[in-house]
Amino acid sequence: MTARHTLRLGDVEVEVRPDRGALITRLNVAGIDVLYLDAATVESPTGAVRGGIPLLFPFAGELENGRLQSTNTAMPRHGFGRRRPWAVANSAPNMIAMRLADDSETRAEFPFEFEATQTVAATHRGVSIELAIANRGRQPLPLAPGWHPYFPCPADRKRACLRQLLPPEAIPSAEPTAIDVNVPAPVNRRVTFALTTIGSVTLSCSDNLKTLEIWTPPDRDLVCVEPWVGPSNTINTANRVAVPSGATERFWMAIELEPHPA
């Protein structure tokens, strides 16, 4: 049975799938779908989901040589959080809290004791997400998580979108447009960009999400604007977040839509 939860507040609807890594599959504001989603990848039991807002935990990106250096354990791109079912801890008409704790499978690749809670809430103009990660062990808990929002953007409009997010020299001249680059997040952790098909999107995030990963493949009508702690392999560097024993670290992001005038 599909564990699909729909959150509502006014004219905002948010669809969440705890069984697919606490994935947000849909954000609709005033009848406008704000997120890109390849629905077939959500229903496929194998492979990565393409679309929505996947959670990247305990780290975003890739590890050097595919290994967590402090424990010499292998971990795949973007960690394991998006591949695991999360338990529903609490819910209301406009929110849901989902929980993932360490077990024998997670400890085989990430030998730490933790409890992670992702809380998703519909807001008046979009969605807010908080990730609270508690260290239940005796040693510092290394982290470098992030989120992977997918936004719809036709191929012939990608450059117009990217020009709002990147300096001109970072935008490739080759067609079809494809990019994979990590840039510092704005000092105020807030970026606004127009998507010609839906309206103006504002993405904001917590101070501990210090970079934005901008990604678009050549064969999809989408642009991803992803708040991360740092670039790939940050969890293996001094720039990672190290949560002390018994402490909790919180990360958050929010998306708001201002639709085009009618």
Secondary structure, DSSP 8 states (H G I E B T S, - for coil): ----EEEEETTEEEEEEGGGTSEEEEEEETTEE-S-B-HHHHH-SSS---BSB-EEBSBSS--GGGEETTTTEE--TTBSGGGS--EEEEEETTEEEEEEE--HHHHHHS---EEEEEEEEE-SSEEEEEEEEEE-SSS-EEEB-EE--EEE--GGGHHHHHTTTS-GGGS--SSS--EEEEEE--TTSEEEEEETTTEEEEEEE-TT--EEEEEE-TTSSEEEEEEESSSTTGGGSTTSEEE-TT-EEEEEEEEEEEE---
